[in-house]
Amino acid sequence: MSFFADDPLLKRLHAGDRVTGTVWGGEVVAIAADGSRQRTGADPVNEPFGFVLLGSFLGVGGITGLGIGVYRLSASRRARRAGQR
C-alpha cells in the first residue's frame, strides 16, 4: 500500500497497532487510528477532475469542428450550384 506522505499517521504507528481501513472499489483508500486519518495512493479524490476537463475540451472542440465542417460543406455546395447556373 502506498501513501502520499508519512504525516500525520504513519510516523506514529508501530507494529501491532490497530487501524481502521476505508475500502472503496476494492482498494484501501484511507487508514485511521487515534482520531487521525491518512489517505493512501489509491484515494480517488480529484481523479475525475482531469477526465471531466479533458472530456469538456474534446466535446467543445468536436462540436466546433462539426459545425465548421457542415458550414464549409454547405458553402462549397452552394458555390458549385451558383457556378452551374
ChimeraX commands (.cxc) that place a marker at each C-alpha (Angstrom):
marker #1 position 0.00,0.00,0.00 radius 0.5
marker #1 position 1.43,3.41,-0.92 radius 0.5
marker #1 position 0.80,6.71,0.87 radius 0.5
marker #1 position 1.07,10.33,-0.24 radius 0.5
marker #1 position 3.16,11.20,2.83 radius 0.5
marker #1 position 4.14,9.81,6.24 radius 0.5
marker #1 position 2.25,12.50,8.15 radius 0.5
marker #1 position 0.04,12.59,10.19 radius 0.5
marker #1 position -0.46,8.90,10.97 radius 0.5
marker #1 position 2.31,6.69,9.66 radius 0.5
marker #1 position 5.05,8.21,11.82 radius 0.5
marker #1 position 3.08,7.38,14.99 radius 0.5
marker #1 position 2.13,3.78,14.14 radius 0.5
marker #1 position 4.07,0.81,15.43 radius 0.5
marker #1 position 3.88,-2.89,14.60 radius 0.5
marker #1 position 0.73,-4.34,16.14 radius 0.5
marker #1 position -1.22,-1.04,16.37 radius 0.5
marker #1 position -4.87,-1.33,15.38 radius 0.5
marker #1 position -6.10,0.81,12.50 radius 0.5
marker #1 position -9.38,1.18,10.66 radius 0.5
marker #1 position -9.22,0.92,6.88 radius 0.5
marker #1 position -11.64,2.54,4.45 radius 0.5
marker #1 position -12.19,0.39,1.36 radius 0.5
marker #1 position -13.62,1.82,-1.86 radius 0.5
marker #1 position -13.78,-0.07,-5.13 radius 0.5
marker #1 position -11.81,-2.98,-3.66 radius 0.5
marker #1 position -8.87,-0.75,-2.66 radius 0.5
marker #1 position -7.89,0.60,0.74 radius 0.5
marker #1 position -8.18,4.37,0.26 radius 0.5
marker #1 position -7.52,5.52,3.85 radius 0.5
marker #1 position -6.49,4.31,7.27 radius 0.5
marker #1 position -7.43,5.87,10.58 radius 0.5
marker #1 position -6.25,5.49,14.18 radius 0.5
marker #1 position -6.44,7.63,17.33 radius 0.5
marker #1 position -8.53,10.31,15.61 radius 0.5
marker #1 position -6.14,10.80,12.67 radius 0.5
marker #1 position -6.76,9.79,9.07 radius 0.5
marker #1 position -4.20,9.07,6.34 radius 0.5
marker #1 position -5.05,8.77,2.64 radius 0.5
marker #1 position -3.40,6.06,0.55 radius 0.5
marker #1 position -2.22,6.26,-3.03 radius 0.5
marker #1 position -5.49,4.62,-4.12 radius 0.5
marker #1 position -7.60,7.53,-2.80 radius 0.5
marker #1 position -9.71,8.72,-5.76 radius 0.5
marker #1 position -10.01,12.34,-4.55 radius 0.5
marker #1 position -9.84,14.75,-7.53 radius 0.5
marker #1 position -9.10,12.00,-10.03 radius 0.5
marker #1 position -12.21,12.55,-12.16 radius 0.5
marker #1 position -11.50,16.29,-12.48 radius 0.5
marker #1 position -8.87,15.77,-15.18 radius 0.5
marker #1 position -11.09,13.44,-17.14 radius 0.5
marker #1 position -14.03,15.85,-16.90 radius 0.5
marker #1 position -11.84,18.73,-18.06 radius 0.5
marker #1 position -10.42,16.72,-20.95 radius 0.5
marker #1 position -13.88,15.49,-21.95 radius 0.5
marker #1 position -15.23,19.04,-21.88 radius 0.5
marker #1 position -12.47,20.35,-24.13 radius 0.5
marker #1 position -12.82,17.43,-26.53 radius 0.5
marker #1 position -16.61,17.83,-26.60 radius 0.5
marker #1 position -16.47,21.55,-27.29 radius 0.5
marker #1 position -13.74,21.05,-29.88 radius 0.5
marker #1 position -15.67,18.26,-31.58 radius 0.5
marker #1 position -18.89,20.25,-31.76 radius 0.5
marker #1 position -17.00,23.28,-33.09 radius 0.5
marker #1 position -15.24,21.14,-35.70 radius 0.5
marker #1 position -18.51,19.56,-36.73 radius 0.5
marker #1 position -20.14,22.98,-37.12 radius 0.5
marker #1 position -17.25,24.30,-39.20 radius 0.5
marker #1 position -17.28,21.17,-41.37 radius 0.5
marker #1 position -21.02,21.41,-42.02 radius 0.5
marker #1 position -20.70,25.11,-42.86 radius 0.5
marker #1 position -17.81,24.55,-45.27 radius 0.5
marker #1 position -19.52,21.64,-46.99 radius 0.5
marker #1 position -22.75,23.57,-47.44 radius 0.5
marker #1 position -20.84,26.66,-48.64 radius 0.5
marker #1 position -18.96,24.52,-51.16 radius 0.5
marker #1 position -22.21,23.01,-52.41 radius 0.5
marker #1 position -23.79,26.48,-52.76 radius 0.5
marker #1 position -20.76,27.72,-54.71 radius 0.5
marker #1 position -20.96,24.77,-57.11 radius 0.5
marker #1 position -24.66,25.30,-57.67 radius 0.5
marker #1 position -24.12,29.01,-58.31 radius 0.5
marker #1 position -21.40,28.18,-60.86 radius 0.5
marker #1 position -23.68,25.77,-62.79 radius 0.5
marker #1 position -26.39,28.39,-63.41 radius 0.5
marker link #1:1,2 radius 0.2
marker link #1:2,3 radius 0.2
marker link #1:3,4 radius 0.2
marker link #1:4,5 radius 0.2
marker link #1:5,6 radius 0.2
marker link #1:6,7 radius 0.2
marker link #1:7,8 radius 0.2
marker link #1:8,9 radius 0.2
marker link #1:9,10 radius 0.2
marker link #1:10,11 radius 0.2
marker link #1:11,12 radius 0.2
marker link #1:12,13 radius 0.2
marker link #1:13,14 radius 0.2
marker link #1:14,15 radius 0.2
marker link #1:15,16 radius 0.2
marker link #1:16,17 radius 0.2
marker link #1:17,18 radius 0.2
marker link #1:18,19 radius 0.2
marker link #1:19,20 radius 0.2
marker link #1:20,21 radius 0.2
marker link #1:21,22 radius 0.2
marker link #1:22,23 radius 0.2
marker link #1:23,24 radius 0.2
marker link #1:24,25 radius 0.2
marker link #1:25,26 radius 0.2
marker link #1:26,27 radius 0.2
marker link #1:27,28 radius 0.2
marker link #1:28,29 radius 0.2
marker link #1:29,30 radius 0.2
marker link #1:30,31 radius 0.2
marker link #1:31,32 radius 0.2
marker link #1:32,33 radius 0.2
marker link #1:33,34 radius 0.2
marker link #1:34,35 radius 0.2
marker link #1:35,36 radius 0.2
marker link #1:36,37 radius 0.2
marker link #1:37,38 radius 0.2
marker link #1:38,39 radius 0.2
marker link #1:39,40 radius 0.2
marker link #1:40,41 radius 0.2
marker link #1:41,42 radius 0.2
marker link #1:42,43 radius 0.2
marker link #1:43,44 radius 0.2
marker link #1:44,45 radius 0.2
marker link #1:45,46 radius 0.2
marker link #1:46,47 radius 0.2
marker link #1:47,48 radius 0.2
marker link #1:48,49 radius 0.2
marker link #1:49,50 radius 0.2
marker link #1:50,51 radius 0.2
marker link #1:51,52 radius 0.2
marker link #1:52,53 radius 0.2
marker link #1:53,54 radius 0.2
marker link #1:54,55 radius 0.2
marker link #1:55,56 radius 0.2
marker link #1:56,57 radius 0.2
marker link #1:57,58 radius 0.2
marker link #1:58,59 radius 0.2
marker link #1:59,60 radius 0.2
marker link #1:60,61 radius 0.2
marker link #1:61,62 radius 0.2
marker link #1:62,63 radius 0.2
marker link #1:63,64 radius 0.2
marker link #1:64,65 radius 0.2
marker link #1:65,66 radius 0.2
marker link #1:66,67 radius 0.2
marker link #1:67,68 radius 0.2
marker link #1:68,69 radius 0.2
marker link #1:69,70 radius 0.2
marker link #1:70,71 radius 0.2
marker link #1:71,72 radius 0.2
marker link #1:72,73 radius 0.2
marker link #1:73,74 radius 0.2
marker link #1:74,75 radius 0.2
marker link #1:75,76 radius 0.2
marker link #1:76,77 radius 0.2
marker link #1:77,78 radius 0.2
marker link #1:78,79 radius 0.2
marker link #1:79,80 radius 0.2
marker link #1:80,81 radius 0.2
marker link #1:81,82 radius 0.2
marker link #1:82,83 radius 0.2
marker link #1:83,84 radius 0.2
marker link #1:84,85 radius 0.2
view
